Structure formats: structure tokens, C-alpha cells
Amino acid sequence: MSEKIIISPLDWGLGHATRSTALIRLYLERGAEVEIASSIAHKTYFAQEFPNLVWHEAPAYGIKYPKHGWQMPFWLFSKIPHIKKIMQEENKWLSSLCEKQKYTLVISDNRFGFFNKKIKSVYITHQLRIAFPKAFTLFERFGEAWHKSIMKNFDEIWVPDYEKFPGLAGKLSHPSYKSEKIKYIGPLSRLPYVSHPTSQTKDIDILALISGPEPHRTGFEKFMIKFLSDNPGNHCLIRGLPGETDTIDLPFQVFNHLSAEDLREKILASRMIMCRSGYSTIMDLHLLNATAVLFPTPGQTEQAYLAKLWRANG
């Protein structure tokens, strides 16, 4: 019997959806039947990447990160009741769907309640330890324990990083404990991999990749538009808006969204990338050995940690 898989990414930004793309393609190449479940926010993205796959609307977490990093510990604890509520909703929703569809494998990219006790359930995360601001690092052990309790519901934990420390995510993907459930599967990137890429002319001076949750996505876009406008050159701006059809007129190339193939070509043709330090972006940059300036999203201590980690590594 062939595999029938349902995969669902968390709806906190586009990164979880983009890295799920690599796994979806892998299973399709193996001849598996794959269905996608996501919040409505990711529907357009998946419709563009996989127009022929069945898509289900899953309950949305609808959470926005705090504005300031120091708020993270209080924010996390304040959101636990809401997270538990959505976990129960999505678990009940998935249980009903599994009764009808007869899946053989459930894959959750950081969705806490997306598991089924009757079917092998896999949880994907690079944050086995949740980063906190320096003044609150004591809380990291509490966050680690809380996340560990969530992961008990899954049969396996897949970490998209290298097993040897620091890998790409440092302490985030290498916790203080060991578990037989944890399997390091290597970085996941939606960008097509070529073992021996052809030499390409670097004809783009700066490529600005806009991403992240609102209102920070818009704020970063405004910052980059001004920066690129004030510094003449052959630049390119990718807005990270797969569902947007309106265009904006600027003195450089602007795209609302690009396919994986086209994005790969733009990155390879760029002398410098300016982008957020989200983990999915870092995996893409690592794959293509790109040079980048990283801008952590305000309030996201994970991105601040990753930016510092990569700056320290040159």
C-alpha cells in the first residue's frame, strides 16, 4: 500500500510553509499521496507551489509576536491558554479528517496539536530550546521543558539541522537533554539544489528579501525601499506576498513573490542579500552559500540569537 501523508505547517510567518515544501516534494518523488493542511494565510502559497494537491483549511493559531524582546517570557506564559485551546481544536479537527482519509503518516511542522494517536505522527522543529532575552535566560529551561511536554504526543521529532553542534541553529536545535525520538534530518530548503551550480554573473547589487509577520513585514519593507532608493545600483526587492496582485513602482525590480526556481536564480545573481534572520531563510542561504546582512525581526529572540550566531561564525 502506498503512503498517504498529510503535512501541516504552523501559521507564524511563511517560513514553516516554505520549508515544508522540501518534504512534500520528496514524498511526491517517492510516489506517496500527499495532502496539505494549513491556515487560510498559507492557501495562496501552496496553491502556487502545488496546484494539483488537496488542501484543507486547518485551525489558525493567529498569534503575533511581542513588539519587544524583553516581553517574550511574559508573552509566552500569557499565550499558553490560547495555545492549548487551538491545540485541542486542531487535534479534534485532525481526528475527524483521519477517520475519512485513512492517512499512514501525519507530519506537523511546529503545530503543537497536529498528531493522531492511531497514526504515526512526526513533529518538525528547529527550536527544541526556545530562546529568551539575555536577562531572562533562566526561563529557557522552562520553555524547553514545556516544549518537551508538547513533543511527547509525537512518535518522532525531526530536526532540520546537523546533529553536530552548533549546526545551523546552535543551542536552539541542540537541547540540554537526549531523546531517542529526536532525529536530525539536515537542513530543509524549498530552493532547488544543484550539486555543481553553473557560474552565474552577479548582476544584482542588493537583493532585499522581505518576510515575517505583520506589522514588522511592512516596516521592514519600508526600511528597505528607502535604503535601496538612497543607494543607487541594480537592486531587487521581493516582498514576500504570494497572494498580492497589486504592484508598486520603484526605480528597481520589485516582485510580490517568486517561485522557488526564480528565487534561487535571483540569490545566485546577487552580490549581497539583505533579509530577516529567520531559520528557513538561513537554510536557503546556507544551501546557496550566499553572502547576507541579517536583520532580526523585533521581538523575535530566536532571530536575534541566529543573527548573532552567524555573525560570530563569520
Backbone hydrogen bonds, N-H to C=O, Kabsch-Sander energy under -0.5 kcal/mol:
donor,donor_aa,acceptor,acceptor_aa,energy
5,I,33,E,-3.2
6,I,105,L,-1.9
7,I,35,E,-2.1
8,S,107,I,-2.3
10,L,109,D,-1.9
13,G,11,D,-0.9
18,T,14,L,-2.3
19,R,15,G,-2.2
20,S,16,H,-1.2
21,T,17,A,-0.9
22,A,18,T,-0.6
22,A,19,R,-0.6
23,L,19,R,-0.7
24,I,20,S,-2.4
25,R,21,T,-2.4
26,L,22,A,-1.8
27,Y,23,L,-2.5
28,L,24,I,-2.2
29,E,25,R,-2.2
30,R,26,L,-1.2
31,G,28,L,-1.5
32,A,27,Y,-2.5
33,E,3,E,-2.9
34,V,32,A,-0.6
35,E,5,I,-2.8
36,I,54,V,-2.7
37,A,7,I,-2.3
38,S,56,H,-2.2
42,H,39,S,-1.7
43,K,40,I,-1.2
46,F,42,H,-2.2
47,A,43,K,-2.4
48,Q,44,T,-1.8
49,E,45,Y,-2.2
50,F,46,F,-3.1
53,L,50,F,-1.6
54,V,34,V,-0.5
56,H,36,I,-2.8
58,A,38,S,-2.5
58,A,56,H,-0.8
71,Q,68,H,-1.5
72,M,69,G,-1.9
75,W,71,Q,-2.9
76,L,72,M,-2.9
77,F,73,P,-2.0
78,S,74,F,-2.1
79,K,75,W,-1.5
80,I,76,L,-0.6
80,I,77,F,-0.7
83,I,79,K,-2.9
84,K,80,I,-2.7
85,K,81,P,-1.9
86,I,82,H,-2.2
87,M,83,I,-2.5
88,Q,84,K,-2.1
89,E,85,K,-2.0
90,E,86,I,-3.1
91,N,87,M,-2.2
92,K,88,Q,-2.1
93,W,89,E,-2.4
94,L,90,E,-2.7
95,S,91,N,-2.2
96,S,92,K,-1.8
97,L,93,W,-1.8
98,C,94,L,-2.9
99,E,95,S,-1.5
100,K,96,S,-0.9
100,K,97,L,-0.5
101,Q,97,L,-2.4
102,K,98,C,-2.0
104,T,4,K,-3.2
105,L,4,K,-1.4
106,V,120,K,-2.5
107,I,6,I,-2.7
108,S,122,V,-3.0
109,D,8,S,-3.1
109,D,107,I,-0.5
110,N,108,S,-1.2
110,N,124,I,-0.9
112,F,110,N,-0.7
114,F,111,R,-1.1
115,F,113,G,-1.7
119,I,116,N,-1.3
122,V,106,V,-3.1
123,Y,156,E,-2.4
124,I,108,S,-3.3
125,T,158,W,-1.9
128,L,126,H,-0.6
128,L,172,L,-1.6
129,R,172,L,-2.1
136,F,133,P,-2.3
137,T,134,K,-1.2
139,F,136,F,-1.9
140,E,137,T,-1.6
141,R,138,L,-0.9
142,F,138,L,-0.6
143,G,139,F,-2.7
144,E,140,E,-2.7
145,A,141,R,-2.3
146,W,142,F,-2.5
147,H,143,G,-2.5
148,K,144,E,-2.2
149,S,145,A,-1.9
150,I,146,W,-1.5
151,M,147,H,-2.1
152,K,148,K,-0.7
153,N,150,I,-1.4
154,F,151,M,-1.7
155,D,121,S,-2.2
156,E,121,S,-1.4
157,I,181,K,-2.6
158,W,123,Y,-2.8
158,W,156,E,-0.5
159,V,157,I,-0.6
159,V,183,K,-2.8
161,D,159,V,-2.4
167,G,164,K,-0.8
170,G,166,P,-2.3
172,L,169,A,-1.8
173,S,170,G,-0.8
174,H,170,G,-0.6
182,I,179,S,-1.0
183,K,157,I,-3.2
185,I,159,V,-2.2
185,I,183,K,-0.7
186,G,159,V,-0.8
186,G,161,D,-1.7
203,D,201,T,-1.5
204,I,269,A,-2.4
205,D,203,D,-0.5
205,D,234,N,-2.7
207,L,272,M,-2.7
208,A,206,I,-0.6
208,A,236,C,-3.0
209,L,207,L,-0.6
209,L,274,M,-2.4
210,I,208,A,-0.7
210,I,238,I,-2.9
216,H,213,P,-0.6
217,R,213,P,-1.4
219,G,215,P,-2.0
220,F,216,H,-2.5
221,E,217,R,-2.1
222,K,218,T,-2.4
223,F,219,G,-2.0
224,M,220,F,-2.5
225,I,221,E,-2.5
226,K,222,K,-2.0
227,F,223,F,-2.3
228,L,224,M,-2.9
229,S,225,I,-2.0
230,D,226,K,-2.1
231,N,227,F,-0.8
235,H,233,G,-1.3
236,C,206,I,-2.1
237,L,253,Q,-2.4
238,I,208,A,-2.9
239,R,237,L,-0.6
239,R,255,F,-2.9
241,L,256,N,-3.3
244,E,241,L,-1.5
250,L,248,I,-0.7
253,Q,235,H,-1.4
255,F,237,L,-2.6
263,L,259,S,-2.7
264,R,260,A,-2.2
265,E,261,E,-1.8
266,K,262,D,-2.0
267,I,263,L,-2.4
268,L,264,R,-2.3
269,A,265,E,-1.4
270,S,267,I,-1.4
271,R,204,I,-2.8
272,M,205,D,-0.9
273,I,291,T,-2.0
274,M,207,L,-2.6
275,C,293,V,-2.1
276,R,209,L,-0.6
277,S,295,F,-0.5
282,I,278,G,-2.1
283,M,279,Y,-2.3
284,D,280,S,-1.8
285,L,281,T,-2.7
286,H,282,I,-2.5
287,L,283,M,-2.0
288,L,284,D,-1.6
289,N,285,L,-0.7
289,N,286,H,-0.8
290,A,285,L,-2.1
293,V,273,I,-2.9
294,L,292,A,-0.5
295,F,275,C,-2.7
300,Q,297,T,-2.2
301,T,299,G,-1.1
303,Q,300,Q,-0.6
304,A,300,Q,-1.8
305,Y,301,T,-2.5
306,L,302,E,-2.4
307,A,303,Q,-2.4
308,K,304,A,-2.1
309,L,305,Y,-2.6
310,W,306,L,-2.4
311,R,307,A,-2.1
312,A,308,K,-2.4
313,N,309,L,-1.2
314,G,311,R,-1.5
